[in-house]
Amino acid sequence: MREAITELLVDLPATSNITDLLLRTHDADPQRALYALRSGSGWEDLSAAAFLQQVSALAKGLIAQGVRPGDAVAVLSATRYEWTLADVAIWFAGAVTVPIYETSSAHQVAWILEDAQPGVVLVENAGKAEIVLDAAGRAGRLDTTAVVFLTRAPEEGVATLASLEDAGADVTDELLAAARTSRVLADAASIVYTSGTTGRPKGCVITHANFAFFAVNTLDFLPEFLKQENARTLMFLPLAHVLARAVQVVCFTGGITLAHSGSASQLLEDLQTFRPTFLLAVPRIFEKIHATAGQRAADAGKGRLFGAAERTAVAYSRAVDARGRGGRGPSPALRAAHSLFDHLVYPRLRAVFGGEVTYTVSGASPLSPHLAHFFRGAGIMIQEGYGLTESTAPCTVNTVALTRVGSVGIPMPGTSIRLDHDGEVLARGTSIFAGYHRNESATAEAFTADGYFRTGDLGTLDEDGFLTITGRKKDLLVTAGGKNVAPGPLEEKLRESPLVSQAVVVGEGRPFIGALLSLDREALAVWSAAHAKPGLTIGQAARDADVLAELQTAVDTANATVSRAEQIRRFTVLDVEFTVESGHLTPTLKLKRSAVVADHAAALDELYGRR
């Protein structure tokens, strides 16, 4: 049984907690810019001292509201500075943060209110307040749930951060300190609910130790971009996702300036005005940027130039990988071509990220190795990692010094990874959660007898300890002929096509492998204009011969990577998009496979009914 282990780099006293990390940063440099707030067309720095003052005031307000150490406090909001302020204030009050995705329905919120039983819910706006009140009624908690708006602007008849802070004016510093220090590493810091790709979400109890050990050890594990001078990042992923919040703890522990962008329409402008030095993203962001860049180049008559630049970037990155394994590295001719495109093409790609990003971290779902090589060759290194809600943050990651494209890296400090007899990835260490909230049976099922967490993912470990994820146990398809097929790699390859937004490979109990494809609306608009078919709708494109021919090329490319028995024989183009709102994607843009298959059963029957 192969196993990979990385020892802890930094230890912490058992009596400490997350808030000690912020205080340590504040004491070292009170004027250190911890946050950047949007100000007009620019950004205004917020010092560690100013942030600590706001945190303390809000924490006192929560205490005045009746929040006691160990109580749950929920947050329902898009990504924004006030979300982070509330999170840290909840910890200072000794309480437990319960994040709720902003896209959650009243039914989903009701379950979280029933299970976590928060006494206070902090909401972004009136629309979110209505959802919470509806949910509280369903959960029978109308009399025990207080709603507070995440704003300091006066709101008639409702509680806001300002009124909460006013109410806490009489809470003493001594009472606040007692609440803050009542929590130790072993105590719960957050209850984070799984994204619900299968069944009812389960509440993962994330401890102060989970967050704190990840933060202090990651700074030393990835120093190239976390400890660079004037390091800064723009957070745009949902803060209800545990990874985003874990990275925020890394930022205030390391004194890294953090800004927030909660609007997709604002993101590109925010990137270019804030100019981050590193980013946390999901694969779909890189897929969209790559596809859009290629389509725009083609539309401008520079498709051949972009294609040559892409091939050079990939070849250069692969050669760098080969050198790391004892190969020769990039040849003189390849270096020359790479240098040329580094003047002509790659700077425009880097400009999309603001021009100063060198490193990015990709998580939540698999990233195509082709895209990883492309971006690295273009000057943006993607450090792909792997983790789940239950592991708080990545339990493996590629470091700058130790990167193997296609893998998800080596274990994080304090983490051990091994494979079970069937290839399931098992994990143990400081980042693994304490268990499922109020669900002892699920917790027992999730761990082996010797304390390893069963991830449900299948993988391989190479001789150097790099983990590669090969699929999800529950996603494996078994065809009528008995062939086991992992859909993930095929789907990743299909999504490399600019026209493909999402791909669902199917074939469970069927005579062959098929695929359901959804189209990318933005890429389709560019494609249709370039092919003298302006205004082509998704419904029309699903039946258009030229579109189908382009998609067949993408399918053929994907098929070339697998055996004949695993190849996609037929595909159907759906005239709808898979979105978070449609219920087919999680808030971190992971596919809800069972929902897609259930909602498009007729298309599936048609796919296999053709002759």
C-alpha positions in Angstrom: 0.0 0.0 0.0 1.7 3.2 -1.2 1.8 6.2 1.2 3.1 9.8 1.0 3.7 11.9 4.1 4.8 15.5 4.7 5.8 16.5 8.2 4.5 19.6 10.0 6.8 22.6 9.4 5.4 24.8 12.2 3.7 23.6 15.4 1.2 25.6 17.5 0.3 25.5 21.2 -2.9 23.6 21.9 -4.4 26.5 23.8 -4.2 28.9 20.9 -6.8 29.6 18.2 -7.3 31.4 14.9 -7.7 34.8 16.4 -4.1 34.6 17.9 -2.8 34.6 14.3 -4.4 37.9 13.6 -3.2 39.4 16.8 0.3 38.2 16.1 0.2 40.0 12.7 -1.2 43.1 14.3 1.4 43.2 17.0 4.2 42.8 14.4 3.0 45.7 12.3 -0.3 47.5 13.2 -0.1 49.6 10.0 0.4 46.6 7.7 -2.3 46.8 4.9 -4.4 43.7 5.5 -7.3 44.6 3.3 -8.0 46.8 0.3 -11.5 48.3 0.0 -12.9 49.6 -3.3 -12.8 53.4 -3.3 -14.2 55.0 -6.5 -12.2 53.6 -9.4 -9.4 52.5 -7.1 -8.6 50.8 -3.8 -8.0 52.1 -0.3 -5.8 50.1 2.2 -7.2 49.1 5.6 -4.5 48.5 8.2 -4.2 45.6 10.6 -5.0 48.0 13.5 -8.1 49.4 11.7 -9.3 45.9 10.9 -8.8 44.7 14.5 -10.8 47.7 15.8 -13.7 46.8 13.5 -13.6 43.1 14.4 -13.6 43.9 18.1 -16.6 46.3 17.8 -18.6 43.8 15.8 -17.7 40.9 18.2 -18.9 43.0 21.1 -22.1 43.6 19.3 -22.6 39.9 18.8 -22.0 39.3 22.5 -24.6 42.0 23.3 -27.0 40.2 20.9 -26.7 37.2 23.2 -24.1 35.2 21.3 -22.1 33.0 23.6 -18.9 30.9 23.1 -19.8 27.8 21.1 -23.0 29.3 19.6 -23.5 29.1 15.9 -23.8 32.3 13.8 -24.7 32.0 10.1 -23.6 34.2 7.1 -25.6 34.4 3.9 -23.9 36.8 1.4 -21.9 37.1 -1.8 -18.2 37.5 -1.5 -17.4 40.9 0.1 -15.3 42.5 2.8 -18.1 42.5 5.3 -18.3 38.7 5.0 -14.7 38.4 6.2 -15.2 41.0 8.9 -18.2 39.0 10.2 -16.3 35.7 10.1 -13.4 37.0 12.2 -15.7 38.8 14.6 -17.7 35.6 15.2 -14.4 33.9 16.1 -13.5 36.8 18.5 -16.9 36.3 20.2 -15.9 32.6 20.7 -18.7 31.5 18.3 -18.9 29.2 15.3 -19.4 30.5 11.8 -21.9 28.7 9.6 -21.5 29.8 5.9 -24.5 29.6 3.6 -24.1 29.8 -0.2 -25.8 32.9 -1.6 -27.5 30.8 -4.2 -29.2 28.6 -1.6 -33.0 28.2 -1.7 -35.3 28.7 1.3 -35.5 24.9 1.5 -31.7 24.5 1.6 -31.4 27.3 4.2 -34.1 25.7 6.3 -32.1 22.5 6.7 -29.0 24.4 7.8 -31.0 26.5 10.3 -32.5 23.3 11.6 -29.2 21.4 11.8 -26.8 24.1 13.0 -29.4 26.2 14.9 -27.7 29.6 14.6 -29.2 32.3 16.8 -28.1 35.1 14.5 -27.9 35.1 10.7 -26.0 37.9 8.9 -27.4 38.6 5.5 -26.3 40.7 2.5 -29.6 42.4 1.6 -33.4 42.3 1.9 -33.7 39.5 -0.6 -31.5 37.3 1.5 -33.4 38.3 4.6 -36.7 37.1 3.1 -35.1 33.8 2.2 -33.9 33.4 5.8 -37.2 34.4 7.3 -39.0 31.9 5.0 -36.5 29.2 5.9 -36.8 30.0 9.7 -40.5 29.5 9.4 -40.0 26.1 7.7 -37.5 25.1 10.4 -39.7 26.3 13.2 -37.0 28.8 14.3 -38.8 32.2 13.8 -38.6 33.0 17.5 -34.9 32.1 17.8 -33.3 33.4 14.7 -32.3 37.1 14.5 -31.5 38.6 11.1 -28.8 41.3 10.8 -27.8 43.1 7.6 -24.2 43.2 6.5 -24.2 47.0 6.1 -23.4 50.1 8.1 -25.9 52.2 6.2 -29.0 53.1 8.3 -31.9 50.6 7.6 -35.2 51.6 9.1 -36.7 48.8 11.3 -33.8 46.3 10.8 -30.6 45.5 12.5 -27.3 46.3 10.8 -23.6 46.1 11.6 -23.8 49.7 12.8 -26.7 49.0 15.2 -25.0 45.8 16.4 -21.8 47.7 17.1 -23.7 50.4 19.0 -25.4 47.7 21.1 -21.9 46.3 22.0 -20.5 49.6 23.2 -21.1 48.6 26.9 -19.4 45.2 26.5 -16.0 45.4 28.1 -12.6 44.5 26.6 -12.3 41.9 29.4 -15.5 40.2 28.5 -14.5 40.1 24.8 -11.0 38.7 25.7 -12.7 36.0 27.8 -14.9 35.0 25.0 -12.1 35.0 22.4 -9.7 33.0 24.5 -12.4 30.5 25.5 -11.7 28.6 22.3 -8.7 26.3 21.8 -7.4 24.5 18.7 -9.6 21.5 19.3 -12.8 23.6 19.3 -15.1 24.1 16.4 -14.5 27.2 14.3 -17.0 26.6 11.6 -19.7 24.2 10.4 -19.4 24.1 6.6 -22.1 22.2 4.7 -21.0 20.1 1.7 -22.1 21.4 -1.7 -24.7 18.6 -2.0 -23.7 17.0 -5.3 -25.3 13.9 -3.8 -28.1 13.8 -1.2 -28.7 16.2 1.7 -25.7 18.4 2.6 -23.7 17.3 5.7 -22.3 19.8 8.2 -18.5 19.4 8.4 -17.1 20.6 11.7 -13.9 22.5 11.0 -11.8 23.3 14.0 -9.5 26.1 14.9 -6.6 23.7 14.5 -7.7 22.9 10.9 -7.6 26.5 9.9 -4.6 27.6 12.0 -2.3 24.7 11.1 -3.1 25.2 7.4 -2.4 28.9 7.6 1.0 28.9 9.4 2.3 25.9 7.5 1.2 27.0 4.0 3.2 30.2 4.4 6.4 28.2 4.7 5.3 25.6 2.2 4.5 28.1 -0.6 6.8 31.0 0.2 7.5 32.0 -3.4 4.2 33.8 -3.8 2.9 34.0 -0.2 6.0 35.7 1.2 7.0 37.9 -1.8 7.2 41.6 -1.1 3.8 43.4 -1.4 2.0 40.1 -1.9 -1.7 40.7 -2.6 -4.7 38.7 -3.9 -8.2 39.3 -5.1 -10.8 36.9 -3.6 -13.8 36.2 -5.9 -14.7 32.6 -5.1 -17.7 32.1 -2.8 -16.7 32.6 0.8 -19.2 29.9 1.8 -16.6 27.5 0.3 -14.1 26.4 3.0 -11.1 26.8 0.7 -11.7 30.5 0.2 -11.9 31.1 3.9 -8.9 29.0 4.6 -6.9 31.1 2.2 -8.1 34.3 3.9 -6.7 33.0 7.2 -3.4 32.5 5.4 -3.6 36.1 4.2 -4.1 37.8 7.6 -1.6 35.4 9.2 1.0 36.4 6.6 0.1 40.1 6.3 -1.0 39.6 2.7 -3.2 42.3 1.3 -6.6 40.9 0.4 -9.4 42.5 -1.7 -12.8 41.1 -2.7 -14.8 41.0 -5.9 -18.3 39.6 -5.6 -19.6 40.3 -9.1 -18.7 38.4 -12.2 -19.3 41.5 -14.3 -16.9 43.5 -12.2 -14.1 40.8 -12.0 -12.0 41.7 -15.0 -12.0 45.4 -14.1 -11.1 44.5 -10.5 -8.2 42.3 -11.6 -6.8 45.1 -13.8 -7.2 47.9 -11.2 -6.1 45.9 -8.1 -3.3 44.0 -9.9 -3.0 40.9 -7.6 0.3 39.0 -7.4 -1.4 35.6 -7.0 -4.9 34.2 -7.3 -7.1 31.4 -6.1 -9.4 30.1 -8.9 -11.3 27.2 -10.2 -10.7 25.4 -13.5 -13.7 26.9 -15.3 -12.0 30.4 -15.0 -8.9 29.2 -16.8 -11.1 27.3 -19.4 -13.1 30.5 -20.1 -10.0 32.7 -20.4 -8.3 30.3 -22.7 -11.3 29.7 -24.9 -12.1 33.4 -25.2 -8.5 34.4 -26.0 -8.4 31.8 -28.8 -11.7 32.8 -30.3 -10.9 36.5 -30.2 -7.6 35.8 -31.9 -9.4 33.9 -34.6 -12.0 36.6 -35.0 -9.2 39.1 -35.5 -7.5 37.0 -38.1 -4.7 35.9 -35.8 -5.9 32.4 -35.1 -2.7 30.8 -36.6 -0.5 33.1 -34.5 -2.4 32.2 -31.4 -2.3 28.5 -32.3 1.5 28.6 -32.7 1.9 30.5 -29.4 -0.3 27.9 -27.7 1.7 25.0 -29.0 4.9 26.6 -28.1 3.7 27.4 -24.5 2.6 23.8 -24.0 5.8 22.3 -25.5 8.0 24.7 -23.4 6.2 23.7 -20.2 6.4 20.0 -21.0 10.1 20.4 -21.7 10.5 22.1 -18.3 8.7 19.1 -16.7 11.0 16.7 -18.6 14.1 18.6 -17.3 12.8 18.1 -13.7 12.8 14.4 -14.4 16.3 14.3 -15.8 15.5 15.3 -19.4 17.3 18.0 -21.5 14.7 20.7 -21.1 13.7 23.2 -23.8 15.8 23.2 -26.9 17.5 26.4 -28.2 14.9 26.6 -31.0 12.0 26.2 -28.5 13.5 28.8 -26.2 13.8 31.2 -29.1 10.2 30.6 -30.2 9.0 31.0 -26.6 10.9 34.3 -26.2 9.3 35.6 -29.4 5.8 34.8 -28.3 6.6 36.1 -24.8 6.8 39.5 -26.5 3.9 39.1 -29.1 1.2 37.1 -27.4 1.7 36.0 -23.7 1.7 39.6 -22.2 -1.9 40.0 -23.4 -3.0 36.9 -21.6 -1.2 37.9 -18.4 -2.9 41.4 -18.7 -6.3 39.7 -18.3 -5.2 38.8 -14.7 -3.9 42.3 -14.1 -0.4 41.9 -15.4 1.4 41.0 -12.1 0.0 37.5 -11.4 2.8 34.9 -11.6 1.2 32.1 -9.6 -2.3 30.9 -9.2 -3.8 28.1 -7.2 -6.5 25.9 -8.8 -8.9 23.8 -6.8 -12.5 22.5 -6.5 -12.4 20.3 -9.6 -9.8 18.8 -12.0 -7.8 21.0 -14.4 -6.8 19.8 -17.8 -3.1 19.2 -18.1 -3.1 20.9 -21.5 -4.4 24.1 -19.9 -1.9 23.8 -17.0 1.0 23.6 -19.5 -0.5 26.4 -21.7 -0.7 28.9 -18.8 2.7 27.9 -17.3 4.3 28.3 -20.7 2.6 31.7 -21.0 4.1 32.8 -17.7 1.3 32.0 -15.2 2.1 29.0 -13.1 -1.0 27.1 -11.9 -0.4 25.2 -8.7 -3.1 22.6 -8.8 -4.2 21.1 -5.5 -6.7 18.6 -4.1 -9.0 18.7 -1.2 -12.6 18.4 0.0 -14.8 20.3 2.4 -13.8 17.6 4.9 -10.1 18.5 4.4 -10.6 22.2 5.1 -8.3 23.2 2.2 -5.9 21.3 -0.1 -4.5 18.2 1.5 -2.1 18.0 -1.5 -0.7 20.7 -3.7 2.0 21.3 -6.3 4.7 23.6 -5.0 6.8 26.0 -7.1 9.8 23.8 -6.6 7.9 20.5 -6.8 5.4 20.6 -9.7 4.2 17.7 -11.8 1.5 18.9 -14.2 -1.4 16.5 -14.3 -1.0 15.6 -10.7 -2.5 17.4 -7.7 0.9 17.5 -5.9 2.4 16.2 -2.7 0.8 16.2 0.8 0.5 19.4 2.7 2.5 19.7 5.9 1.1 17.5 8.6 -0.8 15.3 6.1 -0.5 11.7 5.1 -2.0 10.3 1.9 -2.4 6.6 1.1 -4.4 4.5 -1.3 -6.9 1.8 -0.2 -6.9 -1.6 -1.9 -9.4 -0.3 -4.5 -7.4 2.9 -5.2 -9.5 5.1 -3.0 -7.6 8.1 -1.7 -7.3 8.1 2.1 -6.2 11.2 4.1 -5.1 11.9 7.6 -3.7 15.0 9.2 -4.1 18.4 10.7 -6.5 19.6 8.0 -9.0 16.7 8.3 -12.3 17.8 9.9 -13.5 16.7 13.3 -16.6 14.9 11.9 -20.1 15.6 10.6 -22.3 17.8 12.8 -24.9 15.8 14.7 -24.3 12.7 12.5 -22.3 10.1 14.3 -23.1 7.3 11.9 -21.9 9.3 8.8 -18.8 10.2 10.7 -18.1 6.6 11.6 -18.5 5.5 8.0 -16.2 8.2 6.8 -13.1 7.0 8.6 -11.0 3.9 8.6 -10.3 2.0 11.8 -6.9 3.8 12.0 -8.3 7.3 11.5 -7.9 7.9 7.7 -10.7 9.8 6.0 -12.3 8.1 3.1 -12.3 10.8 0.3 -14.4 8.8 -2.2 -11.9 9.7 -4.9 -9.8 7.3 -6.8 -6.1 8.1 -7.4 -2.5 7.0 -8.0 0.7 7.8 -6.1 3.9 7.9 -8.0 7.4 7.1 -6.7 8.0 10.7 -5.6 4.7 11.0 -3.7 2.7 13.0 -6.3 -1.0 12.2 -6.2 -3.1 12.0 -9.4 -6.9 11.8 -9.1 -8.3 9.4 -11.7 -12.0 9.6 -10.9 -14.8 9.5 -8.3 -15.8 6.1 -7.0 -19.5 7.0 -7.3 -19.0 8.4 -10.8 -17.5 5.3 -12.3 -19.7 4.1 -15.2 -20.2 0.4 -15.9 -21.5 -0.2 -19.4 -23.8 -3.1 -20.3 -20.7 -5.0 -21.5 -19.1 -4.6 -18.0 -16.5 -2.0 -18.9 -15.6 0.5 -16.1 -15.2 4.0 -17.4 -14.1 7.1 -15.5 -16.0 10.0 -17.0 -13.8 12.8 -15.6 -10.8 12.8 -18.0 -13.1 12.7 -21.0 -15.2 15.6 -19.7 -12.0 17.7 -19.0 -10.8 17.1 -22.6 -14.2 18.0 -24.0 -14.3 21.3 -22.1 -11.1 22.4 -23.8 -13.3 23.2 -26.9 -14.3 26.8 -26.8 -17.9 25.9 -27.6 -18.4 23.4 -24.8 -19.5 24.8 -21.5 -20.1 21.5 -19.7 -19.9 17.9 -20.7 -21.6 14.9 -19.0 -20.3 11.5 -20.1 -22.9 8.8 -19.7 -23.2 5.1 -20.2 -24.2 3.4 -16.9 -25.8 0.1 -17.9 -25.9 1.2 -21.6 -24.3 -0.5 -24.6 -21.8 2.3 -25.2 -20.4 5.6 -23.9 -22.2 8.8 -24.8 -22.1 12.4 -23.8 -24.5 15.3 -23.1 -23.0 18.6 -24.1 -24.1 22.2 -23.2 -22.8 25.2 -25.2 -21.0 28.3 -23.9 -23.1 31.3 -24.8 -20.3 33.8 -25.0 -18.1 31.6 -27.2 -21.0 30.7 -29.4 -21.7 34.4 -30.1 -18.1 34.9 -31.2 -18.0 31.7 -33.2 -21.3 32.4 -35.0 -20.2 35.9 -36.0 -16.9 34.5 -37.4 -18.8 31.8 -39.3 -21.4 34.2 -40.9 -24.2 33.0 -38.6 -24.6 36.0 -36.3 -27.2 35.8 -33.6 -27.3 32.0 -33.6 -29.1 30.9 -30.4 -28.2 27.9 -28.3 -31.3 26.2 -29.5 -30.4 26.7 -33.1 -26.8 25.8 -32.5 -27.8 22.5 -31.0 -29.1 21.5 -34.5 -26.6 23.4 -36.7 -24.5 21.1 -38.9 -21.4 23.3 -38.6 -21.6 23.5 -34.9 -22.1 19.7 -34.7 -19.1 19.1 -36.9 -17.0 21.3 -34.6 -18.2 19.4 -31.6 -17.5 16.1 -33.3 -13.9 17.3 -33.7 -13.8 17.9 -29.9 -15.2 14.4 -29.3 -12.7 12.8 -31.6 -9.9 14.6 -29.8 -11.1 13.4 -26.4 -11.6 9.8 -27.8 -7.9 9.8 -28.8 -6.9 9.8 -25.2 -8.8 6.6 -24.2 -9.2 3.0 -25.3 -11.9 2.1 -27.9 -14.2 0.7 -25.3 -14.1 4.0 -23.4 -14.7 6.2 -26.4 -17.8 8.4 -26.9 -19.9 6.9 -29.7 -22.6 9.5 -29.8 -23.4 12.8 -28.2 -26.4 15.1 -27.8 -26.3 18.9 -27.6 -28.8 20.3 -25.0 -30.5 23.6 -25.7 -30.0 24.7 -22.1 -27.1 25.8 -20.0 -26.0 24.1 -16.8 -25.9 26.8 -14.1 -25.9 27.1 -10.3 -29.5 28.5 -10.6 -30.7 25.6 -12.7 -29.4 23.2 -10.0 -26.9 21.5 -12.2 -23.7 23.1 -10.8 -22.6 23.7 -7.2 -21.6 27.2 -6.2 -18.0 26.2 -6.9 -19.0 25.2 -10.5 -18.8 21.4 -9.9 -21.2 19.3 -11.9 -24.1 17.7 -10.2 -24.1 14.7 -12.4 -27.2 13.0 -11.0 -29.3 16.2 -11.4 -28.3 16.5 -15.0 -29.1 12.9 -15.8 -32.4 13.0 -14.0 -33.5 16.3 -15.6 -32.5 15.2 -19.1 -33.7 11.6 -19.1 -35.6 12.2 -22.3 -32.4 13.4 -24.1 -30.6 10.4 -22.7 -33.2 8.0 -24.0 -33.1 9.7 -27.4 -29.3 9.4 -27.5 -29.5 5.6 -27.0 -32.6 5.2 -29.1 -31.0 6.4 -32.3 -30.0 3.9 -35.0 
